[in-house]
Amino acid sequence: MDFIPLLKHSLVNAQLNGAISDVELVHEFVNRETCPIEAIFSFTLPLDAVILGLSMAIGERQFTGEVMPKAIGTDKYEGAIAEGDSAVLLERLNDGLYCLNVGNLLPNDDVTISIQYAQVLNWQDRKLRFYFPCTIGDRYGHQRSANLQDYQQIEHKLDNGARLTFNLRINGELSSSLVTSPSHSLTVKREESSLILSGDRVIPDRDIIITLEALPSFTGEILVEKSAFGLQYCANLLFPSSDNHNESAQCFQFIVDRSGSMCGDAIEQVRKAFVAIKTLLKPSDWFNIISFGSQAQSLFPSPVPADSEHLTKLHAYINQLDANMGGTEIAAALNLARKTGRHAEFATQMLLITDGEVWDTAAIIADATKANIRLFSVGVGSAVNEAFLNKLSRSTGASAIYVSPNESMADAIVGQFKRCRQPEITDLKIHWPIPINEQVDKQLLFTGDGYQCYATSETEISPKTYVNIEIMQQNQSIPVRHFRGIATGTLSRLAAYQRLSSSKDPEEIAVKYSLLCEQTCCVLVAVRDQKLTVYQSCEL
């Protein structure tokens, strides 16, 4: 049966307070069928997004969602549908991928679903990147490998007819930063202490990317929020830039996506990047390059010295590099890179360059973690699976960066190669002026990048009080300011979400702080005067 499109319009209202983004995502659904239906909507969010609220409006009636253990929530949702009431179920399927079920949507119902989330953005090279995913790219492999049920299967369609309204308000000191959008042409409006970027009737065929480059004077911020959870502090620090690099010999495994989707400018930018990298390799370094598409192949059987003989072969290989290898077998490429070996004496680093998306991410991440080799990633394109690449690189103690079609991919690749050489920052010390409990979270720290630290205390620091920071043999003083998000207890809930992965009982923490995770879901029920039951489902 052909269904009439259900998604009528989407609205994104976001605000940026320092490195913390608050986003309200509003979807308007309408049932133009002649019978009750269930709308099933799969969508992506950034990996670090923490959902803070779910609500629904039917006419003048407002309903608020509740986070509960997944089995209980699923039973509550199905029970409401069986009773003839309307209900909403929001679940996290896997990293960055969610499913929204709107059950018992009656004929001519016009329903508005609002989802609120927050995220701490990461500084890289003194740039902050706000990213809102609009579409799910055509991923290589089978959706069942990502544990998606049949009713959650995703159909790829860049334009379903719905349009998006986008608004981002940048508050405070960062509103004076150099702000650009490589993905969209947005209207810019400046107010007294804010910068507003907006777009109307945006076609959601590619992700919305906005970058902010910090002023030289900006060193970070210390935030405090008082809520029912208590006093919560968050230090968002920006490290100074430095040309200090590890000069010792290293072994580099370059892994390049040569699938068909990399044709044209993308593969040309890769060639350009490797011309620069060839000059940055030291004679004492070793290297190899792995190309992949539907299968993987290596330039050399094992890593070789970066001497004139092998650099000449690399130069010839670069000149004939083309995007003609079919699909996106990232797993095979990484396995080949590990199989060709690491150097017995030198540290081995991997640099992955890809625009591809795959479904079987869990197995790839697990294998990379066990290999114990740092894997830096460069994601290229307009709809990269950022959640996957972020987790893949972080699991190995490395980092991922992203570049849109209108940005210089070659510069990004070379920049990530230079980051491979940087020594990790270890001399960081925050001197709090009060007794405080810091929440320890291991992070890989590089110059020009950022660092986040949560802390709690019984004592409130007065606004404009300075906290002293020692970093890279430099002293910084950063004032404390109050944080006010779109939801109460945002900082406490962000801190609690960070603790989930190391907790023995993540479900208990998730329910206490109303957090959506693998063990929980969010449910709301709208009791209907007119009791009708669903007998059709429509996937968006």
N, C-alpha and C positions, 0 to 999 in steps of 0.2 A: 504494500500500500504506500502511496506517495503522501507524505505529510507536509502540511504547510509549515514554513519556518516558524519556530516558537520564540526565538530570541529577537525581541523588537529593538532594543537599544541598550548600550552599555555606557556607563559613566565612571570615570576614574578621577577622584579628588584626592590629591596627595599633598603633603607638606613635608619639608625638609628642615629639621632643627639640628644644625650641625650635621653629624654623620648618621643621625637616626631619621629614617623616613617613616611617616605614618600614611597609610593608604586606605581609602574607602573605595571599594569596588562595588558598583551597583548594576545589577542586571534586571531588565524589565522583560518579563515573559508574558505572552498572550496566547490563549488557547482559541484558535479559530476553527477547531474541529466541532463536530456536533455531539461529541461524547466526552466524558472525563478521560484524561490522559495522565501519564507520568512522564515528565521531562527529565532527561538524564544528560547532564552537561559536564564534560571533562575539560579541565583547564590546568594551566601551569602557573606557578608562582616561583619567585627566586628561592634557592635552596635555604637561605637563612631567614626567610619570611616566617613570622610567628603570628598565626591567626588569633585575633583578640576578640572577635565578636561576629555573630550571625543574627540577622533579623529579617523579617518579612512583613510587607504591607499588602493587604488586600482591601482596596478602597480606603476607608478611614481607620480600619482595624490594624493594629500593630502587634507583632509577636516577636519574642526574643528567644534565641536558641540557648540550649544548655549542654555543656560538655559532660559526658558520662562514659563509663567503660563501653567498649565497642559492642559487645554482645547485648548489653542492656539497651543501648541506644538503637540498635538494629531492630530488636523486638518491639520497642516503643514505636518506631516508625511504621513497621509492618502492621502493628496492632491498630494504629490510628487509621491507616488506609483501609483495613478490614472493617472498621467501624463506620466508614464513609466520611471520615474527616480528612482534611488536607494536612500534609506534613512535609517537612524538609529534612533531609539527611545530608550532612557534609562529612566526607571521609578523606583521609590522606591515603592515596594508593601506594606511592613510593616517593622517593626524593623529588620534591618539587611538583608532583603530579597529584591532582585532587579530583574528586567526583562529587557533584552536587545533584541530588535527586529531589525533584519537586513533585510530590505525589498527590493524586486526586485533584488535578487542575481542572476545574469545571469549565464547560463551554462558555466562551466570552469572558472568562476570568482574565484580568489584567493584574499581574502579581509582580511586585518589586522585591528582589532579594538583595540584601546588603551584606557584604563581607568586609570586615576591617582587619588589617594586618599591619605589623611593624617590622622593621628590619634595620640592623646596624650595617651601614654600607662600609666597604673596605677601601682605605686609601692605597693607591699604588702609583708610584712615581709622582707623588704629590697631586694626584688627580682622584676625584671621587666620581663614581659611575652609578647613576640611577638607571635602573633597568626595569621596564614593565613588559612582561611577555604577552604578546597578543595572539600568537598562534603556536601550534605544535607542528613542527616540521615532520616531513615524511621520514620516519626512522627506519633504519635497516634492521631486518630480522622479523621475529614474530612477537606480537603483543602479549601472547600467553607467557613468554619468558619473563615479562614484567609483572606476572601474577594478576593481570587484568581479567575480570570475568567477561563473559560474552556480552552482557548488556553494557559493559564499560568500554568496549572496543571503540577506537577513535577513527573516524573517517576524515581524510585530509582534504580540506577545501579552503583555499586562501580567502575567498570572498563568499560569505553566506548571505549577503545582502544587508546584514546588520551594520550599524555604524557606531563609532565610539567618540565620546566627548572626553577630552583629557585636560586636566588642570593640575599644575604643580606650583606650589608657593614655596619659595626658598626664603627662609627667615634668618635674621641675625647677620653675623659677620660674613657668612658665606654668600650672601646676596650680592656682595661686591666682587665675587670671584669672576673669572672668565668662564662664562657658561655657554655651551654649544650643544646642539642636537645633530649628530651625524645621520640620524635615521629619518627625521621628519622636519618639515618647515613649520615652525610653531610661532604663534604670536607672542611677543615679549612686552610686558608692561612693568614698569618700575614704580613702586610705592616708597614711602618714607624709609622703611627698614626691611623691605621685602622685594623680591623679584618674582613675577608671575609668568609662567609659560603655559600657553593653552592652545588647543587645537579642536576644531569642531568638524563633525562628520568625517573622522579619521577612518580610513579603511584598515581593518585589523589584519593586514597581510604580512606584517613584519613587526618585530619588537620595537618598542619606543626606548631610545637610548638618549640620555642626557649626561654630559660630563661637566664637571666643575674643576677648574684648576686653582689651587689655593694661592692666595697672595703670599709673598715671601715672609710676611710678618706672622702668618697663621701657624700656630704650633699645636692646636688641639683645644679641648674643652673638658671641664669637669662638671657633670650634671648631677642634680639631686632631685628626687621626687618623694613626696610624702603621701602615703596611701594607707589603706587598711592593712596592707602587708608590712608596713613599717617604713623606715627610712632606707632608701636605696640610692647608692651612688654609682655613677658610671663614668669612667675616665676614657675618653676617646682622644688618643694622642697621635700626632703626626710627626714622624721622625725627620730630621734634617737629611738633605741629599748629600751624597758623598761619592767621590770617584775611587774610593778604596776598594780594591778587588783582590781576590786570592790569586797570587801569582804562581802558585805551585801547579805542577802538571796535573791535568785531569783527563778523563775519558768521557767523550760525548757520543751518545746514541741519538741521532736525529731521525724522527719518525714522521714521514710526510704523507698526507692524504692525497692520492692521485685519482680519486673517484671522479666520475663524469661531472658532478656538480661543482668541481673545482676549476672547470675550464675557464678560459678567458683571462680576465684581469687577476683573478685569485692566484692561478698558477704562475702568472708573470710576476706577481709580487713575491711569491715564494722564491723564484729564481733570483730576483733582485736582492732578497734578504740573504741568500746563501753566498752571493758574491761578496757581501759585506762580512758575513761570518767567516768566510775563507781567509780574509785578511786579519781577523781577530784571533784565529787559532794560533797558538804558540808552537814552535818547533818541538817542544817537549810534550805537547798534548797528543792524545790518540782519539780516533773518531771512526764512526761508521754511519751510513745512512740507509734507512729502511723505507721503502715505498710500499704503499698498499692501496688496494681497491677491493676487488672480489677475492684477491689473494695477495700475499706479501712477498717481497723480494728484497735482498740486501745488496748493496754495492760491493762489499767485501765479505768473505766468509766469517771474518772476525774483525774487531777494531784494529786499525793500523795507525802508525805514527803520522803526524801532520807534517811530513817532510815534502820536499818539492815534487818527488815522484807521485805521491798519493794525492797531493793537492792538485796536480795537473789532471789526474783521473777524475777528481771531484769536479774540476772546472768543466771538463768535457761532459760529465754526467749532468751537471746543472743546465748546460746549454740545450740538451735534448729532453729535459724534464717536461712532461706533458700530462694532462688530466685525461687519461685514456685507459684506466684500469678497472672500470666497472663500479661495483658496490663499495661498501664501507666496512670491511672486516678489521675493525680496530683490535679485537682480541688476537687475531692471527698475527698482526703486526707487532703487538707488544710481546707476544710469546716468542716471535722470531728475534726481536731485539734482545730479549733475555737469553735466548738460546745461543746467539752469536757471542755472548759472554761479556763479562765485565773485566776490567784490567786487574791483574793480580796485585798491583802496588798502588795505583792511583784511584781516587774517588771517581765513581761512574755516575753520570747524570743522563737523564733522558729528556728530550725536548720533542713534544708531540704537537703537530700542526694539523688541524682538521676542521672541516665545516660540517662533518657528518653527524648524524644522530643514530643511536642504536637503542634497542629495547633491552637487551640482556646486559644491563649495567652492573648488577650485583656481582656476577661472576667475574667480570673484568676488574672491578674494584678489589675484590677479595684476592685475586691473583697478584695484582700490583702491590697490595699491602704486604703479602708474604714475601715478595721478591726483595724488599728492603733496598730499593734503588729510588732515589728522588726522581719524580716525573713531573716536569714543568709542562704546562699546556698553553697553547694559543688557540682559542676558538675563533673561527672566522665565519662571517655571514650574517644574515638578517634574522635567523631563527635558530641559533645554536642551543643545544641542550646544556645550558650553563650549570644546572644542578648536578648533572653527571660529571662534567669536567672539573667543577669545583671540588666535589667529593673525591674524585679520582686523584687529583693532585694533592689535596690536603692529607689523604690517607697515607701518602708516601713522604710527608714532611716538606712538600713543595707548594707551589701556587699556580693559579690559572689566570690568564688575562684574555680579554676579548676585543675584537676589532670589527667594526661595521664596514659595509661596502664603501662608504664615503670617507673612511679613515685610512691612514697609511699602514697597510698590513706589514710591509717590509720593516718599517720602524718598530712596530710592535714585536715582531719576531726577533729582531736584533736586540731590542730592550730586554726581552725575556732570556735570551742567551746570556746577556751581561749579568742578569740576576742570578743565573746559575753559578757565576763566578764569585758573587758577593759572599763575604763571610757573614754568618748569622750574628745578629746583634744580641749580646748577652748582658751588657752592662746597663740595665734599666732599673731605676729605683724611684718609686713614688713615695714622697715624704708627706703623709697625711698629717694634718695638724690636730687630729683627734684619734682616740683609740678606735681601731677599725678592723673588720674581718674581710680580707680580700678573698675573692673567689678565684682560685687558681685554674687557668685554662692554658694549656701548652699551645703556643702560636709560633710559627716561623716568622722571624722578624728581619726585615731588610731596610736599608736606607731609603728614604723617600716614601716608605709605606706607613701603615697605621697599626695601632695596637688598641685593643679594647679590654678593659678590666672592670668587673663589677665588685662592689664592696657594700657591706652593711655596717651600721653603727647605731648605738642608742643616742648619739649626740648629733645634733644638726649643725652643720657648718653655716655660718652666716653668709648670705650672698655677698659677692665681691671679695670674699676672703680668698687668698691665693694658696694654691697647692704647689709645692716645689717638686720639680722633676729633674733627675739626673739621667742623662742619656748621651752616649757617645762622647764622654768627657765634656759635656756641655750642661749648663744649668738653665732650666726654664721655670717660669712662674706663670701658672694658669689660674684665672679666677673661677670661682664656683658660681654657677647660675642655676636657677630653678628650671625644671623641665615640665612642660605641660603637653601631653599627647592627646590624641582623639579618644583614647580609652583610659580609664583609671588604672593605676598600677602598672603602666606600660614597662617601666624599667625593671620592676620586680619580676614581671612575667617574662621579659627577655632573659633576665638572669636565671630564672627557674628553667626556661627552655634549654639553656646552655648546660644545665646540670643533668638533663634527662639521659644523655648517652652514657654517663658514668654512674647513674643511680641503680641500686639493686631493686628498687620498686618505682620505675618511671610512671606507672599508672597512678600511683598515689599522688605524686607531684603534679601530674597533668590534671587530675581532677581538682586538686586543691587550688591550682592557679588557672583553671579553665583553659587548658592548652590542648590543641589538637595534635595527636601523634599516632604512632602505630597502634597503641593500646586503647585509644579513645575515638569518639566521634562527636559531632554536634548535631542536636536534634531540636526541632520545634514542631509543635502541633497547633493547628488552627481548627477549633471545633466548629463544625458546620451545622447550620439549622437544617439545610437540605442535605440529606445523607445519600450520596451516590458513591459507587465504587469504580475503580479504574479497571478498564479492560483493554487498554492500548498503552504502549510505551513508545516514546519518541526520543531517539538519541540525537543530540546536537553535536 
